[in-house]
């Protein structure tokens, strides 16, 4: 396998591990808030609601990787 494939595999494993840790932390936070209906939203999330959204972060990462892939093949 080429070096490019190994780098992509390492990146994918890194993303999976970070996502797993983020999910576990979010789950523990939800358990702590269970029973409270109108809880206060964290101040950091109030200031940057789109930057803290994992769906938007996934889209941004996807487009960055696609752009990198296109640039890699166009320069090669």
N, C-alpha and C positions, 0 to 999 in steps of 0.2 A: 504494500500500500504506500501511497505517496505521503509526503510530509503534510500536504494540504489536508488530506483525509484525517490524519492523526490530530492535527490542530482543530479541525471541526469536531471530531469526537471528544477531545478534551473540553472544548467550549460547551458542547451539549451536556456533558457530565457535570460541568460547573454550573450551568444554568439549572439543571435538575436539582442539584444539591442546594443551591441558594433558594430555589422555589420551595423545596421541602422544608427548609428551616423557616422561611417566611410564613409558610402555611401553619406550621406548628406554633409559632409565636402568635399569629393571629387567632388561632384556635384557643390558646390559653387565655388570651385577652377576652374573647367572647365568653368563655366559661366564667371569668371573673366578673363580667358585667351582666351575667344572666339574672333576670328578674327586674332589671332596671329598664324601663321603656324609653325614656328620653334622656339618654346619657349625653354628656358633653363630648363633642368631637375634639380630638387632639388639635392643639394650636398649629402644629406644623402642617397637618392635613388641611386645616381651614385656609392656611396661607397658600398652599400649593395642591389643590385637589386633583389636578390632572397629572402632576408629576408623581404622586403617591399611589396612583391607580395602577395595579399590576397589568390590567388589560391594555392600557395605553402604553405602558412600558414594553410589553410584549410586541405590540405593533411597531413601536419605534425600533426595537432591537431587530425585528424581522427585516424592516426596510434598510437598516444599516448593513445587515449581513448580505442582503440581496445586492445593494449598491457596491459593497466590497467585492462580492463575487463577480459582478459585471466588470468592475474596474480591473480585477485580477485577470480576467480572460481577455479584456481589450488591450492591456499592456503586454501581456505574455506573447 
